[in-house]
Amino acid sequence: MATTKDFKQGHRERVRARFLREGLRPFQDYEVLELLLFYAVPRRDTKPIAHALIDKFGTLERVLCASVAELCTVEGVGKRTAEFLLSVFPFMHYVARVEAHTETYNEEKRLADYFYARFNKLAQKSSALVLLNNRNEIIRHLLLPNDSCISLINTGNLARLVYSYRASQVAFADYKANGIAFPEGTVMSSISLLRDELSALGIHMKNYLVVANGVYSSVPRLMSGGFVKSAQSLLVEPCESTFHELNEDSLEALIKIFSLVLPEEKANELSVSLLTKYGTLGTLLLVPHQTLVEENEEYASALLFLRIVSEVYGNAHISRIRAEKKIYRSARELGEMFCDAIGTNCEETVVLGLFDKDKRLIELVPCSHGSVNTASVVMRSVTELAIAYRAAYVAISHNHPSGDPIPTSQDLALTTGTRDALHSINVLFLDHFIVTERDAIAVSRHDNRHSLTDADDSFYE
């Protein structure tokens, strides 16, 4: 006798698996809420509650910004569930707009200071490498075997390590307890090869330093005709610690989020471990989920919740912008919209704006999430979306997490490629906007490249 299949069985696991495969981009607002509510309402069907919340408030952002009293008017939402939902935005607002990013290593000397402070002062010889993102923040510090040499480094293994942390740069350092800050011959002969091999894999070798007796040299600079640079201001003392200093505000924010899904003691333990390893919440949220789970297997469920929370913030902004269906009468308004949508993202994100003949927004579509310093866009996706939504105009935007909105040569190539692809299907190109948290630059108006846009001059006034 045939039995009726229970499609609700395993539903939560299927939704979580879909999120891990695709992120929140294909999720509708009620599905995002349903995913969040899995953690607040462990034994009930959360889909009716999610639908009721969207029916009452209209968008995901309005739900997450409502008051406890307003949320509790929806059937199935109690005080605890309401407070749970209202924890998401304050946490991500802190990460995106408040948390300090002071531990950056733009300057060579600052990087030398960092290495020197962390070498074991009792060792005759030590080597280390660090992984950095494109903000020049250190993601991971690794001490290498004392007898390691750059010529023995396996490029493939190093690349897998870099990719596992979604880093964009590496820096090496050798420490000599005695002697001079000058590289051995094997280093000089191997560094160019390794640098070229890493570059071909999309990884930048930031530097290779040799530190000894309070001075350091930069091997790439020596190879280009530079000199050993005095580092007499390296007043830091060598030590055994490779950890970051804890930011108490960031620690409190992370403990509060984890406490929603973990006992307080476990939430505190996991938060301290992650922040001593990664330094800031912004850096932590860039580390791929799979890497975090492999390092903290017993906390897999809590780490999945953290990833969901981090994506909900950006998704909510985009859902609100979509719902407004606003007409954009100027490049300034359009730049502000893109800045609002993706300007605070830690990861480089590309979005496509599709507009009707009056420049009213039809849809805002996230196209890709890149590494911390690059994102690729397939032109076929751009043209398919333009045709599918019957767009008259299209604009593209991506953010620079580094905080510098100045277009690069790659940005210019993306601009011309998008314009040419759209012209081939008779769709007009508005512009390519490079955005940060506060700034937006239209590529067609950078260096007077007027020919890149189909908008008239009045659009830029």
Secondary structure, 3 states (H helix, E strand, C coil): CCCCCCCCCCHHHHHHHHHHHHCCCCCCHHHHHHHHHHHHCCCCCCHHHHHHHHHHHCCHHHHHCCCHHHHCCCCCCCHHHHHHHCCHHHHHHHHHHHCCCCCECCCHHHHHHHHHHHCCCCCCEEEEEEEECCCCEEEEEEEECCCCCHHHCCHHHHHHHHHHCCCCEEEEEEEECCCCCCCCHHHHHHHHHHHHHHHHCCCEEEEEEEEECCEEEEHHHHHCCCCCECCCCCCCCCCCCCCCCCCHHHHHHHHHHHCCCCCHHHHHHHHHHHHHHHCCHHHHCCCCHHHHHHHCHHHHHHHHHHHHHHHHHHHHHHHHHHHHCCECCCHHHHHHHHHHHHCCCCCCEEEEEEECCCCEEEEEEEEEECCCCCCCCCHHHHHHHHHHCCCCEEEEEEECCCCCCCCCHHHHHHHHHHHHHHHCCCCEEEEEEEECCCCEEEHHHHHHCHHHCCCCHHHHC
